[in-house]
Amino acid sequence: MNGLHYKTAFVIRFDPNADIESGRIEGRVEHVASYKTTRFHCLDELLSFVGLVLEEVRAEENQSEVGG
């Protein structure tokens, strides 16, 4: 996997009791490049974690463009 594709990859594991159709979304998400993980209990928590990590990735990419 190259550069940015790898840095923006996540693994999402849904708990067995998650029921997406009824809105019960629980599980664990891991950022592949940094190994940062968190548990989530709703879609907002999942998306919040992904958004924060992607902001960090973008900031690092911008920093490397400026410095390199």
Secondary structure, 3 states (H helix, E strand, C coil): CCHHHHHCCEEEEECCCCEHHHCECCEEEEECCCCCEEEECCHHHHHHHHHHHHHHHHHHHHHHHHHC
